[in-house]
Amino acid sequence: MAFDIESWKFSIKERLHNWKPEVELAGVNTLYGFLASMALAPVVQAAVAGDPINATLAMVGVAGAVGGNLLAEQVQRWQDKGGAPPAAETASFLLEKARGSVEIRQAFDALLLKLELSQMAQVGLSENDREWFRRELQQELRGVNSSIVIDASGQAGVALGHSAAAGAYGIAINGDVAHSLIAIYVQQAPQAPQADYEAALERYVRHLRTTRSILNLRGIRSFQPLSIELEHSYITLRALDPERTERALAATKGRARTAAIAQLLEKEQEKPLPLQQLLAKHKRLVVLGDPGSGKTTFLSYLTLSVARAIADDNLALLQARLGRWSQAPLPIALPLREFGRYLRNLPARKRIGPQPQWLLDYLREYYDGWNLQLPGDFFTHHLDAGRCLIMLDGLDEVADFNERVLVSEQVEAFVQRYGDNGNRFIITCRVRGYEGQARLGQKFMTSTLLPFTDDDIRQFANAWCLAVAAAQVQTADESVRQKASAEAEDLIQAIHASPKVRELASNPLLLTVIALVHERRAKLPERRSELYNECTEVLLGYRETGKEGEESKRLAHYTGTALQMDAGEKRAFLEPIALAMHEDNVREWEFEVIVSALAKQFQERGHAPADARDMGKDFLETLTVRSGLIQEVEQNMYGFLHLSFQEYLAARKIADTPKYIGDTLSHLDDSWWRETILLQAGHLSETGRSRVSELVKAILSAPGDPLDRLNFAGLCLVDVGRLKAEATLWDRVVGDLLAVLTGKEPPKRRAAAGVVLAKLGDPREGVGVSDGLPDILWSQVIPAVPFPMGNDKPAARSSDEQPRFQCTLIRQPYRISRYPVTVAQYQAFVKARGYEQRRFWTEAGWAWKEKGKISGPQTYRDPFQTPTHPQVGVSWYEAHAFCQWLADVTGLPIRLPSEAEWERAARHTDARLYPWGQDAPKLRCNMRDTGIGSTCAVGLFPDGDAVCGAADMSGNMWEWCRTKWLDTYERYEQQADDDPAGSERRVVRGGSWNLNVSYVRCANRVRNLPDYRNNICGFRVVCSPCESGARA
């Protein structure tokens, strides 16, 4: 019997009899592809049986030149093989073809409609199976952008606004029956009109710019809603080049990997590179980082940058931000946590081995939710062209490990399909989540994000404060910029005032929380316990709202109720865990140990042991994946994100017990507990003065070294704040510390007391500020008389101190500041926006500042940022600008000392070796042999004062002079140049804390370029000619 439409439909009907169990057994996983294969199978059979012409005519009668190239070529190929491949392979193949070509999809749509495939397939199905069939088929139809809709009765039809595909083609047939040759010439419609792709691209790019332009602060509590432009606040993330470092780091895990990276950086064996530079270098990159390290924000910045470059046709913008790209790729960003759920919800029969199709389906479904009306082949159109940047975020957020492995396999299949034609891939994951079978093959390189440096923190603070200020008033005029600059410097100093807070600030998320707290309160809280409370609330509770998806809701039922656990309830579960870990002197616990501890708490709340254990496992899993406050640092080992959080939570638990004082005193001499006790004091103060004051008094009277007890009691009060402690207790501690500072204790012990005193508030004159201005205390008047300068004695270190001569360069009396300019005093200049006022700077200094984007002094770790320590990390340009500003606001003729003025003040008129005379330094100044190891509070060595009353002119730090460097004193008076203009080297005098005795002699001289900054160089000022307003 000749093959015609009726025989065709009959054959299909026979094939569809009892089809469901058969296709499940065969592993068919696509209804759309299956129905297409059912439609074409009789055609193939007829052609193989010797009736190709009638088979083709019947096919053309149904759908015109239905998918001409595919049907003619594919039928011929199957005919040559004696039949079509197995059902599962055929169905997947046809579905892939439909997704990749509009004309093929339209052809299959015509078959589906005219052959009534949907109706025939539902014959004999149960009501539940029919419902399943309609739902699955409609989902697949949407996935290929089909115009067909399946109504509630199961009938297939064309949606309004669309036309049937079959009539869209013209046809001509040539046939040579003797040779069974069939040629179908198709007047092909294009995949989609180019205008459609362009319009779709415009909608897609507009969507990306809209959804990525604002920094994601959801989940971070703030006083008022903030909309911060991502482009204005993004800070470049850095990592090590994996090509060079992966071999060295491959064997390390968890904290060992972090330590290994730190060691590479410390030894300067590797140079950090911007992450976008690594992406430009490596086409397949995995970026690892701790929770809150900026992985998701980086992908948003990438997406936004590329989208803006496409929208504005601005390749230069893309190259400036991301490196040398020859063209702007299509950015494709997807969260993998939802892909895991997507795979989990697929019928088991569909999940047969890794297939690129599932990620492609998820991609389409994800963006379909935004109603962008993209063509069905929009993404494959660009993927096949090899011009996409695929960004898959959060592999670790697929909580179940086996599910994560499945996701990794699907990603690998996708990369295998689309990775060899120019597309680039970047995957983000937490360090711990990227292990074992979850690691990606396919030539992926792996790089680990580095913590923020001091420069990164400074850059963030400046960008953040300006963005916040501009967002609040909707302008960024000069007054807003000046206000933001002052707030940024205050934030930077507050961060560096506490080593522990500085450690937290190396994490971008925690730095953002710190910045928000600073913005809301206008300063960071005096009690670090309050800051840690904010951070834990973000990580435990509020951050959940910043991550989309079902996983964020899982804690809702852990207690057996419909009520969600808020941050406080979660924290209550973690406090005893933190305390127990701290009592064990460990930072990690094994999985079974921590689950048992959690299960015990659930049991105490009335749950059965088995249920309690399940709850403990779920609680730990969800906090690990969603919160980040607890993380799996190594396989089967869990710990807190940062030791500070373990210490803080342990402190809260101790503070809530009746015997808190006794428990605290038992740990007083154990350095492991030091930070916990300090945080406990801060937490206690939140409930009133009484309990914390009793704790501090107990510490003061505890057995042991009285000075150690005094220092530690003072540090407790620092974490408490003056208003939260008893006034008499506060005054007692400050008075005792001041007595130590100026007493006879060894230098290191006095220096330690000076640090604590500065944090409480050093009451001495001349070391701080008054009414917002530096409180400068001046020396005695130094008369303008000749004095011996230089050194002809064997003690001279080099010829630059020779020849000695009678100096007459000082022609007016002057005063020199009794102390070097302190950190607190220099901050007054910064807060007064001195870095923004051109009039205070030399031409060379302003150019240097602008080129380097300098907005404040170089900052260092404690104790260098102590308020009463000398300000170091300032160039000669900055020191000069400070003097110009101070002269302007005080009306006094203040400037840097000339070299001659400096030596005269230090050496008096008798050519003495040291400011105090000829005796060896011993314990008279802060130098290497003294053993302090850093700068110290100014005035710590009163026995080392000069005759004029100036302190610290030997040691502590080098001091900038106004004078340009000359190699010797030959004809010095004729050549000495104090002109502030220029970029020549300038003189520095006085020695430093890190140098030996020969460098602290009065005659010793050194030079540095005016842009030199280090933690060994600061300055003091002179008032010349001397005025009555300069207070001695």
N, C-alpha and C positions, 0 to 999 in steps of 0.2 A: 504493500500500500504506500502511495506517495506521501511524503512528509508534508503536512500542512498545519495550519494553526490549530485545528481541532485535534489532530493527532498529537500535536505538540502539548496542548493543554491536558489531554488525556494522559500522556506519558508523565507529565509533571504531577498530576493527581495521584497516579499510581506510586510514584516515588515518595510522595508526601504522606502515604498511608503509614500511620504509627511511627512517624519520623522522630518524635522527641526522644525516646529512650535510645534509639540508634545513634543519633547525633551526639548525645551525651557520652555514650560508650566510645564513639569515635574521637571525642575531644574537640568537637566543633565549638568555637567560642564567639561566633558572631552571627546573629540572625540575618542581618542585611547581606553579608557575604554568602551565607548558606542559601538564602532565597535566590540570589543571583546565580549561584552554582547550579541550583535546581532548574533554573530557567535555561541555562546554556547546556546542561548535560544532554538533553535529547538532541540538540543540534549536533553536538560532537558525535553522538551515537549514530545519527542519520548519515553524517559525513563519512564515518568509518564504514558504515554498512553499504555505501555506494550511492547515496542520494544527496550529494552536497548541494546541487543547484536548488532543489526544492526546499532543502533545509534553509538555505540562505534566503530564498524568496519569502519563506514564511517569517523568517526573522526580520527581514526588511518590511514586510507587511505589517508587523506589529509596531516597529519603532523607526521606520524610515531607515536611514543609514546608521543604525544604532551603534554608537561607539565604534565606528568603522575600522579604524586601525586595530583596536584591541580585538574585536570580534573576528575579523578576518584573519589576523595573524595568530591569535591565540587558538582559534578553532583549528587552523591548519597545523599549528604546533602540536596540539593534543591529538589531532588525527594522525600525525606522523608517529606519535608514541603509542597509538592504539587505544587511546582513551585518556580521560582526565586523571590527574593525580588523586590521592586520597581526599576524602571530603574536607577534613580539617585544613589541610594545606591549600586546597582550592578556595575555600571560603575566605581564609585569611588573605590569600593573594588578591582575590577580587575586591575585598574591602579596602585593601591598601591602594589598589588602582583607583577605586572610586574616590578615595580621599585625596589622591594626588592629581586628579584631573576632573575638571568641571564637565567636559563632554562625556566622559565615561560615566560619571555619576548620573548625568541626565539620561543617558542610555539605559542604565539599570533602573532608574525611576520609571521609564516607559514600560519596561518589562514587568515591573512590579504592578503597575496600574492595569495594563491591558490584558495581562494574563491572569489577573485577579489572584496573585500569589498569596497575599495576606489572608484573603478569605479562605482559600484552599488549605492553607497551613493550619488554620484554627479549627478545621473540621475534626471532631473526635477528641478535642482537648477538653479537660475539665474547666469549670468556671475559674478556678484559681490559676490554672495554667494559661487560660486565655487572657486573664488580667496581666499575668506575668509577661506573656508574649507581646501584648499591646504596649506595655510600659518599656520593655527592653528594646523593641523595634523602634518605637518613637524616639527613644534616647539616641539610638544609633543613627536614625535619620537626621536628627539635629546635629549629630557629630560630623556628618558629611555635608551639612548645609543643604539638605534635600528640601524640596518644596512640598513633599508629601506629608500629610497629617493622617493619623489613625484616629478615627472617632471612637466614641464610647462603645459602639456596636462592633467595632473591629474592622469597619470598612475603611479602605484607603482612598484618599482623594487629594486633589491639588489645592493648596492653600490659596485664599483670595490674593490677587495681585501677582500670581505666577501663571505661566502657561505650560502646557504639557511639553515634555522634552522632544517627543517624537517628531513633531512638526517643524523642528528647527533646522533640518538638514535637507539638502537636495541630494539626488542619487542618480547614478548611471551604471548599468551593468553590462559587461561583456562576458560571454561564456563560450567556451569551447568544450562541448560535452565529451568529445572523443578523448580529450586530454585532461578532463576534470579540473580545468583551471578556472578559478574564480577571482575576479579583480573588482574590488569595490572602490570607487573613486568618491571621496567625500569632500564636499565643500564645507571645510571644518569651521566651526565657530571657535574663537580663541578661548583659552581657559576661563578667563573673565576679562571683560574690557579693561584696558589699562587704567582708564579713569576710575573704575571700581577699586582697583588696587591702590591707586593714589588716594582716593577718598578714604578708603579703609585705613591706610597708613596714617593719614592725617588725624582720623578719629583716635586711633591707637596711641599715637604719639601725644596727642592732647591729653588723653587719659593718663598716661605715664607722668606727664609734667604736673598734672593736677594732683595726683595721688602721692607723688614723691617729693614735692617741692617743700613741704613743711617737715621739720624734724619731728620724728615720732616720739612724743612725750606721754603718750597714753600709758597709764600705769605708774607714772611718776607724779606724786601729789604736789601741787603748787598752790600758792595762795590765791592766784587767779589764773584763768586760762591763758596760755601763752601760745602764740603762733610764731615759731622761730624759723626763718628761712634756712633750709638745709645748706644752700650754697654759701650763706654768710657765716655759718657756724661749723662747717665741716673741717676737721683737722686731719691731715694726711696720716694714714696708718703706715707703719713700716714693718718689715720682716727681713729675714736673712734670705739670700738667694738659695733656693733649694738645690740648685745644681751643684753648689759648692759645699753645702752644709748637711744635706740629707744623710750622707753616708756617716758623718760624725754623730748625728743625732738619732739614727735609725734604731739603735738598741736602747734608747732611753724612753721612759714613760713618766707620766704624771709630773710630780714636782722635780724628779730627777732631770726631766727634759728641760724644765724651766731653769734649773741650776746650770745645766750644760750650756744653754743659750747665753745666760748671764756671764759665764766664764769665757765664752768666745768673744763677747763684747768687751769684757774687762781687759782681756789680753789684746784687744784690737786686731784679732785674727780675721774678723769679718766686719764688713761695713753694712749697716742697715740700709735697705733700699725701700723707696716708696712702693706700696702695694700695687699701684697702677702700673709702675714700671715693670714689675714682675709679671703682671698680666700681659703686658705688651710683648714680653720676652717669651713667655710660656703659653702655648695655646690651650693647655689643659692644666688647671691649677686648683689644688685643694688648699683652702685657707683655714688653718686651725686657730682657735683662740679660746680663752676662758670665757665664762658667762660675762656679758657686759663689755667685752673687749672691742665692740664696734663692728662686728662682722655684718650684721643686717644693715646698719647705717651705711657701711661702705658700699654694699650692693645698691642701696637706694641712691647714693651719690653717683655711682656708675650709671645707673639707669637714667637718672635725671640729666646727667651731662650728655649722654648719647642722644637722648630724646631732644634736648635743646639744640644740639648740633644739627640734628635732622630737620627740626622745625624751622630753624633760622638759616639752614643751608650754610653752616659755619664750621667747616672742617678745622679751621685754626683754633676754635674754642676747644674742640675735642682733643687736638694734639697738645694744646697747652695744659690740659687737665690730665690726660691719660697717656701721653706719649705719642709716638709717631704712628698714626693709623693712616692708611692710604684712602680709606673711605669710612663713613660712619656705618657701623653694623646695626642691625635691628636688635634692640635690647629685649630679651625675653627673661623675665624674672618670675620665679615660682617658689613658694614655700613647700619644702619636702614633707613637713609634718602632716599636711593635708593629703599629700600623695600616699603616704602610708595608710591613712584611713580609707582613701579611695580604693587602694588595692585590697584592703581588708574586706570591703563591702562587695567586691566582685564575686560572682558565683564561682565556686571552686572549679567548675569545669572550664572556666575561662583562664584561670591562672596556670597556664601550662608553659613553664619555662620563661626565660627572659624574652620580652618582645618590645621593640621600640614603640609599638603602637599604643601601649598603655600610658606611657608618659605623654604621648601626643594627644591621646584622648583626654587626659587630665588637663593638659594645657588648654585645649579648646574649651572644655567645660568650665575651667577656672575663669577664663575671660568672657565666656558667654554670660556669666553672672553679672557682668557689667553692661550688658546690652549694647555692645559696640557695633553689632551687625557686621562682623568680619566675614569675608568669604570663607567657605569651608576649608579651602586650601591655602588660606592666608599664610599660616606659619610654614607649611610644607613648601610653599612657593619660595619663601626666603631661605628656608633651611636647605632646600635643594640647590639654591643659588650660592650657598656657602658664604652668606654675609650676615650671620647672626652671632650675637654675644649671649650665650645661654647662662643664666645665673640661678643656681639652685641653692636655696638657703636652708640651713638647719638640718643636715642629715642626722645629727644627734637627737633632734627633737622627735624623731620616730622612736617612741619609748621602748617598744619591745625589740630586743636584739635580733631575733629571727626575722621580724618584720623589717628591721633596718637593713639586714643582709639582703632581703628580697628587694627593697628599694634600691640598694647599691647595684644589684644585678640588673634591674630595669634601667638604671641610669647608664650602666656600662653598655647595654644593648642599644640604647638611644645614641650614645657617643659612637659606637661602632657603625651605626647606620648613617649618622650625619657628621661624623668628626673628621673625615678625610678630605673635605672640599673647602676648607677655609673657615668653617665655624669655630668659635672659641668657647671654652667652657670654664666656669669657675664654680666650685662647690664649697660651701662653708660648713664647718662642723666644730664642736668642742673637741679639745685634745683627747679627752678620755673616750668620747664616743666613736673615735676613728681607729679602731683596732680590729685585729683578726679578720674575719671574713667580710666585715663592713668596709674595709679599705678598698679603694677603687684601683683597678688595673688600667688598661687602655692608655698607658704612658702618662698618667697623671703625675705631676710634680706636687710635692707637699711643702707648704711653708707655714711657719707659726708666727702669729702676730706678736710684736714686742710691746711691752708696757709703754705708757707715755713717759717721755723724758721731761726734765724741767722746762726745756724750751717748748715742748708740746703743750704743757700745762699753761705756760704763759700765753701762748698763741690762742689756746682755747679760751682762757679767761678774757682776753681782749675781744675776741670775736663774739663770745657769748654775751658779755655785758653790753656791747654795742648793739647786738641783735635784740636783746631784751629791751633795752632803753628805746630803740627805734620802734619796736613793735608796740610799745605802750603808748607812744605819742604820735605814731605814724609819720615820723620824720627822723632824719639823721643829720640835722644841721649841726653847726659847730658847737653850740652849747650842749647838745645831747652827746656829742662825741667826747667832749671834755668831761662831762659827768661820768660817762661810761668808762673812760680811761682811769679816772680816780677809783671807781668801784672795782675795776679789774685789778688794779695794783693792791687794793685792800684785800681782795680775795686771794691773790697770790701770796701775799705776806701771811695771811691767816692759815693757808695751807701749809706753808713752810715753817710755821711756828710750832707745828707738832709733827715729829717724824712719823708717827702712826697715821695721822691724817694724810701726810704726803704719800705714804705707801698706798693708802686707799685711792688717792687721786691718780695713780698710775693706771687705774681701770677707767675707761671712758664713761661707763654707766655710772659708777660711783662718783666720778668727778662731776657729772651732770647733776646728780642728787646733791652733792656738796654745793654746787653753784646755785641750785634752786633754793636750798636752805639759806644761803647767803643773800640771795635776792629777796626772799620773803622777809627775812629778819633785818636786812641791811647790814648784817655781819654774821659770821659763823657763831653758833652758840658757845658761850664760855665753857660749858660742860660738854666734853666729847661724848659723854653718854647720850646726850640729846641727839647729837649728830648720828651716832650709831643706831639710835632708835629709829630715826628717819630712814636710814639705809636699810635696816632689817624690814621695816614696814613695806618699803618699795619691793624688796626681793621676795618677801613672804606673801604680800597681799596685793598691793596696788598694781604691781607689774603684771599680774595675771590679766588685767584688762588690756594690756598692751600687746598681747599675743592672741591672734585669732584662732578659732578652731575648738573642736569638742574637748581636746585634752585639758583645756583650762578649767573645765567644769567638773573634773573627776573627783575633786576633794569634797564635792557637795554632799556625798552620801557616805563618807568614811565613818562618820559617827553613828550611822544607822538612822539618821534623820534626813529630812529634806533641806535642813539648814546648812548653808555653806559655812566653812570655818574661816573666820576673819584672821587678819595678821596676828592679832593678840593670842588667839586660840592656838594657832600653829606655833607661835613662839613659846607658848606654855609647854608644848610637847618637847621643844628643842632645848629648853633651859636645863632640865636635869641631864639630858644627853651631854650637853656642853660641860657641865660641872663634872660629870663622871669621867669624861675624857680628860679633862684637865687634872683631875685627881690621879689619873693613871699616867700623867706626864706624856701623853701621846696626842698627835694631831689627826690620826686616822684610826678607825675601828673597822674590823671585818664586818661583812654584810650580816652574818648571823648574830653577831653581838649587838649591832645597832637595831636590827629588827626585833630581837628579843627585848631590848630596852623599851622600844616603842610599844610592842605588844603588851608589856607589863602595864603601861599607862592606860592602854585601851581596856585591859581587864579591870583596872581600878575604876574605870568608868562604867562597869557593868556588863561588858561583853564577854562571851564565852571564849575560852582559850584559842580554839581553832579560828574563830572569827577575828579575834584580836590579832592573831599573827598575820592573817590576810590583810587586815587593815594596816598593820605596821609596814608590811611589804609595799602596799599600794601608796601609803603616805610617803615612804622613802623614795619610791620610784617617781612619784609625781613631783616631789620637791626637787629631786635631782634633775629631772627633765625640764620642769617648768620654772622653778624658782632660781636655781643656781646658788642659793645660799649654802646648800650642801651639794657636793659633787663627788663623783667616783674618781678618785685621784689615781688609782691603779686598779687593776682587775680585782674585784671583790673587796676593795678597800675604800672607805668613804670618809670624807672630812669636810670641814667648813671651807667656804670660798677663801677666806682669809683668817689667819689666826686671831685677828682682832675681834671677829664675830664670835668665835669660841670663847674668848676672854670676856667679852661683853655679856653674853648670855649666861656664862658661869657666874659673873659678878651679880647679875640680877637675881639669880637663884640664891646665892649666899645672903644677899641683902634682905631677902624676904624671910630669913630664918630668925628665931629669937636669939640664938647664940652667935650672931654675926660677928661680934667683936672678938670672942674667943677663937672662932674659926679663922678670922683674919690674922690675928696675932700669931697663930701657929704657922703661918706661911710667910711671916714678915721678912725672914732672911733668905727666902728662896726666890731667886730672880725669875723663875718660871711663873710666879704668881704676882710679880710686881705690877704689871699692867692691869691684871684683874682687880687688884685692890684699888688702884687709882680709879678705874671705871666704877667700882662699887661705891666709892666716895661720891662720885658725880651722881650716880643713880639715887643714893640715899638723900642727897640734898634736894631732890625733886619733891620729897615729902615733908620738908621742913628743916630747920637748923639743928634741932636737938640731937637726932640720931647720928648725923654725920660729925657734929662737933664732939660728941662722946667718942667716936671712933678715932678722930685725929688726936684728942687728948690721950687716949690709950696708946697710940703709936708713939707720942712724945715721951711717955713715961715707961715704955717697954724696955726691958733689959737689952743691953747691946751698946754699940758705939753711939754716943749722944749726938754727934754731928750727922751720922747717917740717919738717925731717927728724925732729926730736925729737917734735913733736906727732904726726906720722904714725906713728912707731915706737910711741908710746904708745897710739894707737888700735889698732894691730895687736895689742898686748898685751891691750887690752880685749877683743878678739875671741878671744884665746887663753885668758885666765884665769891667775891667779897660779900655780896648781899645775902648769900645763902649760908654764911658761917657766923658764929658769934663774934662780935666786933673785938672783944678783948682777946680772944684766941688769935684772930688775924693779926692784930697789932703785936702780940707777943712773938709770933713766928717771924714777922718782918723785922722787928727789932733785933732778935737773936741772929738772924741771917746777916744783917748789916754789921753787927759786931764781929762776926766771923770774917766777912769780906775784908775788913780793915784791920784784922788782928794778926796773930802770929802763927796761924796754922800753916802747914806746908802749902805751896802754891796750887797744887792740883785740888786740894780740898777746898781752898778758898775760891778757886775757879768754879767748882761745882756749886758752891753756895751762891756765887754770883749769878749763875744761870737761873737758879730757883728764884732768887730775889728779883731778878729782872722780870720774870713772868708774873710775879705777884705785884710788882710795881716798886722799882728802886727809888727811894725818896731823895737821893743825893742830887744836889744842884749840878747842872752842866751836862747831865747824861741823857736827858730826855727832851720833851717839848713843853712849851708853856703857851697857852692860848693859840695852839696850832702852829707855832713857830719854834725852830730849834732854840733850846735854852742854852746858849753858848756862854760858858764861863771862861773868862780871859786870864791870861798870865799877868804878872806885873808888867809895868811899862819897861820896854827894852830900849835903852838910849841909843842914839845914832853915834857910836864911837867906833874907831878902828879896832879890829881884833885879828888874831892870827888865824888864818884859814889854810887848810891843807896839812900835809904831814911829810916831814923829811926823815922820820925815824924808821928803824927797821920794821916796826909794826905795820908800816904801810903795805897794804895787800898788793898794790900794783901802782904803776906810774901815773894812773889817772888821779891819784891823791897828791901829786907833786907838781911843781915845787911849792913848798909852804911860802905864804906871803902875807903881808899885812893888808887886810881887806878894808877898803874905804867906800865900798859900794852902797852901804846903808846910810842914807842921808836924812832920814826922818825917824823919830821914835815910833815904835809900833808895839802892838800886843799880839801874841799868838794864842790860839785857843788852848786852854789847859788840857783838853782831851781831844783825841781824834774825833771826827764827825761819826756819830753812832748810827746804828741801823734805824733807831726810832727817829733821829733827827733828819736823816736822809729821806725817810718816808714822807716827811712834811713837804719836801720839794716835789716828790712824785705826786702826792695828793693834790698839790697846788697846780698840777698839770704843767710842771716845768718842762717835761719832755715834749710838750706841744707848742711851746712858745719860742718862736724863732729868734727873738731878740736876745735870749740868754746864751745862745750858742755861737761859736765861731763858724765861719763858712765851711771849713773842713769838718768840724764836728757835726754840723747839721747834715752835711752830705753823708757822713758815715752813719749817723743815726737813721736817716731815711733809707739808705740802701740796705741796712741790716734790720730794718723795722724794729728798732730798739725802743722799748716803751718803759723800761725800768732797769735797775741794776741786775747783774747776773746773780742768781740765787743759788745757795748751797744748802746742804743738809745741816741739821743742828750739830753743834751749837752756833754756827756762823750767823744764823738769822736772829740770834738773841737780841732783844732791843737795845741793851747797853753795851753790846760788843761793837767794835769799830766796823763801819760799813766797808766791806771789801767787794770785789767784783765790779768796780767802776773804773772806767777808762779816764784818762786825763781830760778828754772832752767833757765827760759827765761831771767830773770834779770842778772844772772851770765853770760850767753852766750852773751848778749849784751855787757857787760863789756869786755869780752875777745875779741870780735870783735873790739870794739872801741879802745882798747889798741893796737890791731894789726894794724889798719889803721892809727892811730895817732903816734904810737911809744912811747906813754906815759904809765906809770905804773898805769893804771886805773882798778879799781875793785869796788866791793860793800864795803861799810864801815863796819868795825867790830862794834859790839855793843858798845864797849868802845869809838871808834871814833865818832859814831853817838851821844852818850850822851855828850861827851866833846864838840862837835860842837854846840849842842843845848843849853847846860847848862853853858857853860863857866867854870870858875874855882871857882865860888862862890856858887855853889849848889843852884842856883836859881830855882824857881818853874816852870817858863815858860821861853821861849827863850828871852823875852823882860824884864823879871824881876819878881817881886813878885805880881804885880797887877793882878786882875782878867781879864780874856780874853776880856770880853765885845765885842768890835768890832775889835779884833786883829787877829782873825784866822777864818777859815771856819770850823765850827762845827755845831752840831744840833741847838743850840740856836741862831746861826746867821741867820738861816732861808733860806739859799740858796737852800738846798735840793739836791745837787749834787756836783761833783767837780767843781772848778772854774779856771779861768786863773791863772797861777802861778804868784806870785808877787803881787797879788791883795791887800795884807795887809802889806804895808811897815812898819807900826807901830808894826808889830809882828816879825820883823827880829831879828835874833840872833846877838850877839856881833861880830861874825866872818863875818857877812854879809849874811849868808844863810837865805833864805826866806821859809816860809811854813813848818817849822820843827814842828809846832803844827797844827794839823788839815789837811784838804783837803783830804789826804789819808794816810793809814799806809805805812811804808817804810821798805822794806826788808833789813836785815843786813846779813853780811857774817857768823855770829857766830851761832853755834848750841845752842839750848836751854838748860839752866840749871834752875832748879826750884827755887834756891835761890842764894844769893851771898856768901854763905859759901864756903870758899876755892876757890873762883871764879878764881882768878889769876892763880892758879895751874891747874884748870880744863878747862878753856875757850878753845874752839876748833873752829878755823876758817878754818879748812880744807874743801875745796869745795866738796870733795868726800863724797859719802854716800847719804842716803835718810832720815836722821833724821830731826826732826823739827828744823826750823830756827826762829830766833828772828825777830819780826816786831815792829817798834816804831813809835810814833808820833800822834796816834789817827787818826780820820777820820771825814769826813763831816757829818756822820750820828750819831755821838756819843756826849755825853755831856762833860762838862768841866773836869771831873776827868780823862778822857782818853787823854787829850791833855797836861798833865803835862810832863815835861822833863823826869822824873824818871819812868813813866808808861811803862810797858813792857808786850808784848803778844807774843805768838808763833803760828806758823802754819806749817803744812806739806809743803814740798817744791813744791808739785804739786798744791797747793791751788791757785785758781784764783777767783777774785771777783771784783766788781766795787768800792771797798774800799781799794784796795792794789796796790801800785806801788813801786817806788824806786828812789834813787839818787845815784850818784857815788862819789868816792874819787880818788884823785891822790896822791899816796904815794909810795916812798918818793917824796916830792914836787919837781917838775921840773920847770925850767924857762919857758918851753913851755906852762905851764898851765896858761892861761890868767885870771887875776883877773877882 
